[in-house]
Amino acid sequence: MTSKEKLFILLPPSEGKAPSGSTSTKFKETDGKFGKSLAKQRAEIITALRIENGGSQKLLGVSGTHLLRAQQANLALRGAKTLPARERYTGVVWDHLDLASLTSAQQKFADANIIVVSGLLGLVCAGDAIPDYRLKIGASLAPMGKLSTWWCEAISLTLNKYCAGAVVIDLLPQEHSAAFVPNEKLLNEYFRIDLATKSGTAGGHDAKAAKGRLARHLVTNHNNPVAALKTFKDPKFKVRVLKKF
């Protein structure tokens, strides 16, 4: 890959999210890089969540005050306060990616070139303004059914077109990768990656911090990401290529 070729990094959202946000940018379905392409699907999900009163404990996977917050957020999506996705997502992967500590040029690259696969929004760039919400892509929401299956056609069509001619490094867990079928004819190169222990077993939840550090390594070495996959070092985990073309 030359420095003139583009890199896109696919990451999952986090279940944990920063609350509230800015009133100067209130959410609407057409927001962000993918808003025009996915506004119809986003609107359908927002409507379905309203019918479900924001979602049940079974749908959202939380209880108590966490459930109440999630329901309130899911019922107030249109016009909600927003934060950039990189600030909204607060989970282990995003904490160890730590975009705020990068240079302004690296942050600018990350904002445009890290793409999140989301149960609510379909696709968002790290710099896109998004609301607080809770909805896993592996969940089943009436009348759509399992969201990864329901989203797959729209996400695959939109993402392959957007990333045409680029290198895509896919760091999505299985439930998110189920929503994206990469197109060999459109993408220049594609790598689906996970992190395995030194003995070769899947890293699972324990590898989330390493995944964040790997994403950071790719951002800081984005002019040569294929080499960066080989130079990434972690005391517990190693890069494993699950699929490539």
C-alpha positions in Angstrom: 0.0 0.0 0.0 1.2 3.5 -0.8 0.5 6.5 1.3 -2.0 7.7 -1.3 -4.2 4.7 -0.7 -6.9 5.0 2.0 -7.2 2.9 5.1 -10.5 2.3 7.0 -10.6 0.6 10.4 -13.9 -1.1 11.5 -14.6 -1.1 15.2 -17.6 -2.0 17.3 -19.4 0.6 19.5 -19.2 0.3 23.3 -22.1 -0.8 25.5 -21.0 1.9 27.9 -21.6 5.4 26.7 -21.0 8.9 28.0 -24.4 10.6 28.9 -25.8 13.9 27.6 -23.8 16.0 25.1 -24.0 19.3 23.2 -27.3 21.1 22.5 -25.7 22.8 19.5 -25.9 19.6 17.5 -29.1 17.8 18.0 -29.5 14.4 16.5 -31.5 13.6 13.3 -31.4 10.5 11.2 -29.6 12.2 8.3 -26.6 13.2 10.4 -23.1 12.0 9.8 -21.2 10.6 6.8 -23.8 7.8 6.4 -27.0 9.7 7.3 -28.3 10.2 3.8 -27.7 6.5 2.9 -29.1 5.0 6.1 -31.7 7.5 7.2 -34.7 5.3 6.2 -33.4 2.3 8.3 -32.5 4.6 11.2 -36.0 6.0 11.2 -37.5 2.5 11.2 -35.5 1.5 14.3 -36.3 4.7 16.1 -40.0 4.1 15.5 -39.7 0.4 16.6 -38.0 1.5 19.8 -40.8 4.0 20.6 -43.4 1.2 20.1 -41.3 -0.9 22.6 -41.3 2.0 25.1 -37.5 2.3 24.6 -36.9 -1.4 25.0 -37.4 -4.2 27.5 -34.8 -5.6 29.9 -34.5 -8.6 27.6 -33.9 -6.4 24.5 -31.4 -4.0 26.1 -29.6 -6.4 28.4 -29.6 -4.2 31.5 -31.8 -3.7 34.6 -32.5 -1.1 37.3 -31.2 2.4 36.8 -29.2 1.3 33.7 -32.4 0.1 32.1 -34.3 3.3 33.0 -31.5 5.5 31.5 -31.4 3.4 28.3 -35.2 3.5 27.9 -35.2 7.3 28.4 -32.4 7.7 25.9 -34.0 5.4 23.3 -37.3 7.3 23.5 -35.7 10.7 23.0 -33.4 10.1 20.1 -34.8 12.7 17.7 -33.4 16.0 18.8 -31.2 14.5 21.5 -28.0 16.1 22.6 -25.0 14.7 20.8 -21.3 13.9 21.2 -18.8 12.8 18.6 -18.8 9.0 18.5 -15.2 8.9 19.8 -16.3 10.7 23.0 -19.7 8.9 23.3 -18.2 5.4 23.4 -16.5 4.7 26.7 -15.8 1.0 26.7 -12.5 -0.8 27.1 -11.6 -0.8 23.4 -12.2 2.9 23.1 -10.4 3.8 26.4 -7.3 2.0 25.1 -7.6 3.6 21.7 -7.4 6.9 23.6 -7.8 9.2 20.6 -7.7 12.3 22.7 -4.0 11.8 23.4 -3.1 11.6 19.7 -1.8 14.5 17.5 -4.4 16.7 15.8 -3.5 15.1 12.4 -3.9 11.6 13.8 -7.2 12.6 15.4 -8.5 14.0 12.1 -7.6 10.8 10.4 -9.3 8.7 13.1 -12.5 10.9 12.9 -12.9 10.2 9.2 -11.4 6.7 8.9 -12.6 4.7 11.9 -16.0 3.4 11.1 -18.3 1.9 13.7 -21.0 -0.7 13.0 -24.0 0.1 15.1 -27.3 -1.5 16.0 -29.1 1.8 16.0 -27.3 3.8 13.4 -25.9 1.2 11.0 -22.6 3.0 10.3 -21.0 6.0 12.0 -17.5 7.6 11.6 -15.6 8.3 14.9 -16.1 12.0 14.4 -19.9 11.8 13.7 -22.2 13.4 16.3 -24.4 10.7 17.8 -26.9 10.6 20.7 -26.9 8.5 23.8 -28.6 5.1 23.2 -28.5 1.4 23.9 -29.2 -1.2 21.3 -26.9 -4.2 20.5 -26.6 -5.3 16.9 -27.1 -8.9 18.0 -30.5 -8.0 19.6 -33.9 -8.9 18.1 -36.2 -6.0 17.7 -39.8 -6.3 16.3 -40.6 -6.2 13.5 -37.0 -6.4 12.1 -35.9 -9.5 13.9 -32.1 -9.9 14.6 -30.6 -6.5 13.8 -27.3 -7.8 12.3 -29.3 -9.8 9.7 -31.7 -6.9 9.1 -28.9 -4.4 8.7 -26.6 -6.6 6.5 -27.8 -5.6 3.1 -27.8 -1.8 3.7 -24.5 -1.8 5.7 -22.7 -4.0 3.1 -23.9 -2.0 0.1 -23.1 1.4 1.8 -19.7 0.4 3.4 -18.3 -1.4 0.3 -19.2 1.6 -1.9 -17.7 4.1 0.7 -14.5 2.1 1.0 -14.1 1.3 -2.7 -10.4 1.1 -3.6 -9.2 1.3 0.0 -7.7 -1.1 2.5 -10.2 -2.2 5.2 -9.0 -3.7 8.5 -12.0 -5.2 10.2 -11.6 -5.5 14.0 -15.3 -6.3 14.6 -16.4 -9.1 16.9 -18.5 -11.8 15.4 -22.0 -10.3 16.1 -21.0 -7.1 14.3 -19.1 -8.7 11.4 -22.4 -10.7 10.7 -23.8 -7.3 9.4 -21.1 -6.8 6.8 -20.1 -8.8 3.7 -16.9 -7.4 2.2 -16.9 -7.1 -1.6 -13.6 -8.3 -3.2 -14.4 -6.4 -6.4 -14.7 -3.1 -4.7 -12.2 -3.2 -1.8 -8.4 -3.0 -2.6 -7.5 -5.2 0.4 -9.4 -6.6 3.3 -8.2 -8.1 6.6 -10.5 -9.5 9.2 -8.5 -9.6 12.4 -8.9 -10.9 15.9 -6.4 -11.2 18.8 -5.4 -14.6 20.0 -3.3 -15.7 23.0 0.3 -16.7 22.4 -1.0 -20.4 22.4 -3.5 -19.5 19.6 -6.8 -19.5 21.5 -9.3 -16.7 20.9 -8.6 -13.8 23.2 -12.3 -13.0 23.9 -13.2 -10.3 26.4 -9.7 -10.1 27.8 -8.4 -9.0 24.4 -10.5 -5.8 24.3 -7.8 -3.6 25.7 -5.3 -5.0 23.2 -7.8 -4.4 20.4 -7.9 -0.8 21.4 -4.1 -0.6 21.4 -4.0 -2.3 18.0 -6.5 0.3 16.6 -4.3 3.1 18.0 -1.2 1.5 16.4 -3.0 1.4 13.0 -4.1 5.0 13.3 -0.5 6.1 14.1 0.9 4.0 11.3 -1.9 4.4 8.8 0.4 5.1 5.8 1.5 1.4 6.0 -1.2 -0.5 7.8 -0.3 -4.0 6.5 3.1 -3.6 7.9 1.6 -2.2 11.1 -0.3 -5.5 11.6 3.0 -7.3 11.7 4.8 -4.9 13.9 2.1 -4.7 16.6 3.3 -6.1 19.9 1.4 -7.0 23.0 2.5 -9.0 26.1 -0.5 -11.4 26.0 -2.0 -11.4 22.6 -1.0 -11.7 18.9 -2.7 -10.5 15.7 -4.5 -13.3 13.9 -5.8 -12.9 10.4 -9.2 -14.7 10.0 -9.8 -13.6 6.4 -8.1 -11.6 3.8 -8.1 -10.8 0.1 
